[in-house]
């Protein structure tokens, strides 16, 4: 009887599976979230940052804008700041820029922004996205700063599900933007609504506006124009808006009068905006919003008086709130439009 040997059931080495069992103790490798480059360009400052898809700002830099040095100096500054960030985050493919208007977001052009002028005068039409795309070698998307800010508020600031909201950016100028029934409101020819240039006191020579008119809402409600009017009233050529606010908090009667007038004019402007857009909440942002303790409650009371009859049948009084985004709404809005262009939002 022949002796038999047991055959090995192991597969030949060449055909064995090389799949390794996962060790549950080991963490899975982290997948990097997409990031974009975002700008917020206003009449006095440039903020630039790198933002991820969760709205987290990973890198940030802020500089005084070279607006007064001229158009080319400012464009060079934007490119320099952008290149610095791209060196740190080479995976960036898209850039979003929130900028003071007027502007055409489809063409990517600035349309002689009201508060931009330098040695050569006003800026006139500037192909901003074309210039930046050439300088940064990236896709660039342009949006009005207030429109970007309200989109950022809907994204990361206001309660989820907010459908009807308005924002007022109180800074060098007065920016306005509206979301109605969940959609950003634009005018004809893709132009953004310029509520800051709604005239609320026609022909008021004490309130010149950068747009060339007198009595625009911006001529009273922007931080810069509030300071201008305050200097005239207080007889000082150097006092600024934060200093006037400090005087008001110390009980200075003239400074308090200035803020009472401000509340009246702000309530008037809000009444007009409500009659057009019916927001449920109005968000205030920008540097001058820091003085909200001196005007917001008073504005609310004055506005309620203006709406008393209408409020009997339907409450049109919006909530007046300060942005929780700590003056980053424009930057986050720039990031939002870049992510939207990537079809990630």
C-alpha positions as CSV (number, residue, x, y, z in Angstrom):
1,X,0.0,0.0,0.0
2,X,1.4,3.3,-1.1
3,X,2.0,6.0,1.5
4,X,0.1,9.1,0.6
5,X,1.1,12.6,1.6
6,X,-1.5,15.3,2.5
7,X,-1.6,18.1,-0.1
8,X,-1.2,21.7,1.0
9,X,-4.3,23.8,0.6
10,X,-2.3,27.0,0.6
11,X,-2.4,28.9,-2.7
12,X,0.9,29.3,-4.6
13,X,2.8,32.5,-3.6
14,X,2.2,34.0,-7.0
15,X,-1.6,33.7,-6.6
16,X,-2.0,34.7,-3.0
17,X,-4.0,37.7,-2.2
18,X,-1.9,40.7,-1.0
19,X,-4.9,42.4,0.6
20,X,-4.1,43.5,4.2
21,X,-6.7,43.5,6.9
22,X,-7.4,47.0,8.3
23,X,-6.3,47.5,11.8
24,X,-9.4,49.2,13.5
25,X,-6.9,50.9,15.9
26,X,-5.4,52.8,13.0
27,X,-7.0,56.1,11.9
28,X,-8.0,56.5,8.3
29,X,-6.0,59.1,6.4
30,X,-7.6,62.5,6.5
31,X,-8.9,63.8,3.3
32,X,-8.2,67.5,2.7
33,X,-11.2,69.8,2.4
34,X,-11.2,72.0,-0.7
35,X,-10.0,75.5,-0.1
36,X,-10.4,78.8,-2.0
37,X,-8.7,82.2,-2.0
38,X,-11.1,85.0,-0.9
39,X,-10.8,88.8,-1.0
40,X,-12.8,91.6,0.6
41,X,-11.9,94.9,-1.0
42,X,-13.4,98.1,0.3
43,X,-12.6,101.8,0.1
44,X,-10.0,101.7,2.9
45,X,-8.9,98.0,3.4
46,X,-8.1,94.7,1.7
47,X,-8.7,91.5,3.5
48,X,-7.5,88.3,2.0
49,X,-7.8,84.7,3.3
50,X,-7.8,81.0,2.6
51,X,-11.2,79.4,3.5
52,X,-12.3,75.8,3.5
53,X,-15.6,74.3,2.7
54,X,-16.8,74.5,6.3
55,X,-16.2,78.3,6.3
56,X,-13.1,78.0,8.4
57,X,-10.5,80.7,7.7
58,X,-7.2,78.9,7.5
59,X,-5.0,82.0,6.7
60,X,-5.7,85.7,6.9
61,X,-4.1,89.0,6.1
62,X,-5.4,92.5,6.2
63,X,-3.8,95.7,4.8
64,X,-4.8,99.3,4.2
65,X,-5.8,99.4,0.6
66,X,-3.7,101.4,-1.8
67,X,-6.8,103.1,-3.3
68,X,-5.4,106.6,-2.9
69,X,-2.2,105.6,-4.6
70,X,-4.2,104.7,-7.7
71,X,-5.8,101.8,-9.6
72,X,-2.6,100.1,-10.7
73,X,-1.1,100.2,-7.2
74,X,-4.2,98.5,-5.8
75,X,-4.3,95.8,-8.5
76,X,-0.6,95.1,-7.8
77,X,-1.4,94.9,-4.1
78,X,-4.2,92.4,-4.7
79,X,-2.0,90.2,-6.8
80,X,0.9,90.3,-4.3
81,X,-1.3,89.3,-1.4
82,X,-2.9,86.5,-3.5
83,X,0.4,85.0,-4.6
84,X,1.5,84.9,-1.0
85,X,-1.5,82.9,0.0
86,X,-1.3,80.6,-3.1
87,X,2.3,79.8,-2.2
88,X,1.1,78.5,1.1
89,X,-1.9,76.6,-0.4
90,X,-0.9,75.6,-3.9
91,X,-4.1,73.4,-4.2
92,X,-6.2,76.6,-4.6
93,X,-8.0,76.6,-8.0
94,X,-10.6,79.3,-7.5
95,X,-10.7,82.8,-6.2
96,X,-13.7,84.8,-5.0
97,X,-13.5,88.6,-4.5
98,X,-16.1,90.6,-2.7
99,X,-15.8,94.3,-3.8
100,X,-17.5,97.6,-3.3
101,X,-19.6,98.6,-6.3
102,X,-21.0,99.3,-8.6
103,X,-19.8,96.3,-10.6
104,X,-20.9,93.7,-13.1
105,X,-20.5,90.2,-11.6
106,X,-21.1,88.5,-15.0
107,X,-18.5,90.4,-16.9
108,X,-16.2,90.6,-13.9
109,X,-15.8,94.4,-14.2
110,X,-15.8,97.2,-11.7
111,X,-18.0,100.1,-13.0
112,X,-16.3,103.2,-11.6
113,X,-16.8,102.3,-7.9
114,X,-18.2,105.2,-5.9
115,X,-15.5,105.4,-3.3
116,X,-12.4,104.4,-5.4
117,X,-10.3,107.3,-6.7
118,X,-6.6,108.1,-6.8
119,X,-4.2,110.5,-8.4
120,X,-5.6,109.7,-11.8
121,X,-9.2,110.4,-10.6
122,X,-12.0,107.9,-10.7
123,X,-11.3,104.4,-11.7
124,X,-13.9,104.1,-14.5
125,X,-14.4,100.6,-15.8
126,X,-11.9,98.0,-14.6
127,X,-11.8,94.3,-15.9
128,X,-10.9,93.1,-12.4
129,X,-11.4,89.3,-12.8
130,X,-9.3,89.4,-16.1
131,X,-6.5,91.2,-14.4
132,X,-6.4,89.0,-11.3
133,X,-6.8,85.8,-13.3
134,X,-3.8,86.7,-15.4
135,X,-1.7,87.6,-12.3
136,X,-2.7,84.6,-10.2
137,X,-3.2,82.0,-12.9
138,X,-6.5,81.0,-11.3
139,X,-10.3,81.2,-12.0
140,X,-11.6,84.5,-10.4
141,X,-15.2,85.2,-9.6
142,X,-16.4,88.8,-8.7
143,X,-19.4,89.7,-6.4
144,X,-20.6,92.9,-4.8
145,X,-19.4,93.1,-1.2
146,X,-22.8,93.5,0.3
147,X,-24.2,90.7,-1.8
148,X,-21.3,88.5,-0.8
149,X,-21.9,89.4,2.8
150,X,-25.6,88.5,2.8
151,X,-24.7,85.2,1.1
152,X,-22.2,84.6,3.9
153,X,-24.8,85.3,6.5
154,X,-27.2,82.8,5.0
155,X,-24.4,80.3,4.8
156,X,-22.8,80.7,8.2
157,X,-24.4,83.6,10.2
158,X,-28.2,83.5,10.3
159,X,-30.4,80.6,11.5
160,X,-30.7,77.8,9.0
161,X,-33.8,78.3,6.8
162,X,-33.7,82.1,6.7
163,X,-35.4,83.1,3.5
164,X,-35.9,86.8,3.7
165,X,-33.0,89.0,4.9
166,X,-31.2,92.2,4.2
167,X,-27.8,93.4,5.1
168,X,-26.4,96.9,5.6
169,X,-22.6,97.2,5.6
170,X,-21.7,100.4,7.5
171,X,-18.1,101.3,6.6
172,X,-16.5,103.7,4.1
173,X,-19.8,103.5,2.2
174,X,-23.3,102.0,2.8
175,X,-23.7,98.6,1.1
176,X,-27.0,96.9,0.9
177,X,-28.1,93.4,-0.3
178,X,-31.3,91.4,-0.1
179,X,-32.2,87.8,-0.1
180,X,-36.0,87.4,-0.9
181,X,-37.7,84.0,-0.8
182,X,-34.3,82.4,-0.7
183,X,-32.9,84.1,-3.8
184,X,-30.3,87.0,-4.0
185,X,-32.0,90.0,-5.5
186,X,-30.4,91.7,-8.5
187,X,-31.6,94.4,-10.7
188,X,-31.6,94.5,-14.5
189,X,-28.4,93.9,-16.5
190,X,-27.0,91.8,-13.6
191,X,-26.5,95.0,-11.6
192,X,-26.6,94.9,-7.8
193,X,-29.2,97.0,-6.0
194,X,-27.5,100.1,-4.7
195,X,-29.7,101.0,-1.7
196,X,-27.0,103.2,-0.3
197,X,-27.8,105.7,-3.1
198,X,-31.5,105.9,-2.5
199,X,-32.0,109.6,-1.8
200,X,-33.8,110.2,1.5
201,X,-33.3,114.0,1.8
202,X,-33.2,115.4,-1.7
203,X,-30.9,118.4,-2.3
204,X,-29.4,118.4,1.2
205,X,-26.2,120.3,0.6
206,X,-24.9,119.2,4.0
207,X,-24.8,115.6,2.8
208,X,-22.7,115.3,-0.3
209,X,-22.3,111.7,-1.6
210,X,-19.4,110.2,-3.4
211,X,-21.8,109.3,-6.3
212,X,-22.2,113.0,-7.0
213,X,-25.7,113.4,-5.5
214,X,-26.8,115.0,-2.3
215,X,-28.9,113.4,0.5
216,X,-28.3,109.7,-0.4
217,X,-28.6,107.2,2.5
218,X,-24.9,106.6,2.3
219,X,-24.2,110.3,2.8
220,X,-25.7,110.0,6.3
221,X,-25.3,106.3,7.4
222,X,-21.8,105.3,6.3
223,X,-19.2,105.5,9.1
224,X,-17.1,107.9,6.9
225,X,-20.0,110.3,6.2
226,X,-21.2,110.1,9.8
227,X,-17.7,111.3,10.9
228,X,-17.8,114.1,8.2
229,X,-21.1,115.4,9.6
230,X,-19.8,115.0,13.1
231,X,-16.7,117.1,12.4
232,X,-18.9,119.9,11.1
233,X,-21.2,119.8,14.1
234,X,-18.4,119.5,16.7
235,X,-16.1,122.0,15.1
236,X,-13.2,119.5,14.8
237,X,-11.2,118.7,11.7
238,X,-9.6,115.5,13.1
239,X,-12.3,113.7,15.1
240,X,-13.4,110.3,13.7
241,X,-16.4,108.1,14.2
242,X,-15.0,106.0,17.0
243,X,-14.1,109.2,18.9
244,X,-17.6,110.6,18.4
245,X,-19.0,107.3,19.7
246,X,-16.7,107.5,22.8
247,X,-17.9,111.1,23.5
248,X,-21.5,110.0,23.2
249,X,-20.9,107.2,25.7
250,X,-19.4,109.8,28.0
251,X,-22.7,111.8,27.7
252,X,-21.5,114.6,25.4
253,X,-24.9,116.2,24.3
254,X,-23.8,117.1,20.8
255,X,-22.5,113.6,20.1
256,X,-25.7,112.1,21.5
257,X,-27.7,114.4,19.2
258,X,-25.7,113.1,16.2
259,X,-26.6,109.5,17.1
260,X,-30.2,110.4,17.6
261,X,-30.3,112.0,14.1
262,X,-28.5,108.9,12.8
263,X,-31.3,106.7,14.3
264,X,-34.0,108.8,12.6
265,X,-32.3,108.6,9.2
266,X,-31.6,104.9,9.5
267,X,-35.2,104.2,10.4
268,X,-36.3,106.3,7.4
269,X,-34.0,104.3,5.1
270,X,-35.1,101.0,6.6
271,X,-38.8,102.0,6.1
272,X,-38.1,102.5,2.4
273,X,-36.2,99.2,2.1
274,X,-39.0,97.3,3.9
275,X,-41.6,98.7,1.5
276,X,-39.6,97.2,-1.4
277,X,-38.2,93.9,0.0
278,X,-40.1,93.0,3.3
279,X,-37.1,91.4,5.0
280,X,-37.7,89.4,8.2
281,X,-34.3,90.3,9.6
282,X,-31.8,93.1,8.9
283,X,-28.2,92.4,9.6
284,X,-25.7,95.2,10.3
285,X,-22.0,94.7,9.7
286,X,-18.9,96.8,8.9
287,X,-16.7,98.9,11.2
288,X,-19.4,101.5,12.2
289,X,-21.7,98.7,13.4
290,X,-19.4,98.6,16.5
291,X,-21.4,101.7,17.7
292,X,-24.7,99.8,17.5
293,X,-25.3,100.4,21.3
294,X,-25.8,104.1,20.4
295,X,-28.3,103.7,17.7
296,X,-29.9,100.3,17.2
297,X,-32.6,100.3,19.9
298,X,-33.5,103.9,19.1
299,X,-33.8,103.0,15.4
300,X,-36.0,100.1,16.3
301,X,-38.4,102.3,18.2
302,X,-38.5,105.0,15.5
303,X,-39.1,102.3,12.8
304,X,-42.0,100.8,14.8
305,X,-43.7,104.2,14.9
306,X,-43.4,104.5,11.1
307,X,-44.9,101.0,10.7
308,X,-47.6,101.2,13.3
309,X,-50.6,101.0,11.0
310,X,-49.2,98.3,8.7
311,X,-48.1,96.2,11.7
312,X,-51.7,96.0,12.9
313,X,-52.6,93.6,10.0
314,X,-49.2,92.0,9.4
315,X,-46.1,92.5,11.4
316,X,-43.5,94.0,9.0
317,X,-41.1,95.0,11.7
318,X,-37.8,93.1,11.0
319,X,-35.4,91.9,13.6
320,X,-32.4,94.3,13.7
321,X,-29.3,92.3,14.5
322,X,-25.5,92.7,14.5
323,X,-23.6,90.2,12.4
324,X,-22.0,87.3,14.3
325,X,-19.4,86.9,11.7
326,X,-17.2,89.6,13.2
327,X,-16.5,91.7,10.1
328,X,-15.6,88.5,8.1
329,X,-18.9,88.5,6.2
330,X,-17.3,89.9,3.0
331,X,-14.4,87.5,3.1
332,X,-16.6,84.5,3.7
333,X,-18.9,85.8,1.0
334,X,-16.0,85.8,-1.4
335,X,-15.3,82.3,-0.5
336,X,-18.9,81.3,-0.9
337,X,-19.1,82.5,-4.5
338,X,-15.8,80.7,-5.3
339,X,-17.2,77.4,-3.9
340,X,-20.4,78.0,-5.7
341,X,-18.5,78.4,-9.0
342,X,-16.9,75.0,-8.2
343,X,-20.4,73.6,-7.7
344,X,-19.6,72.6,-4.1
345,X,-22.3,74.8,-2.6
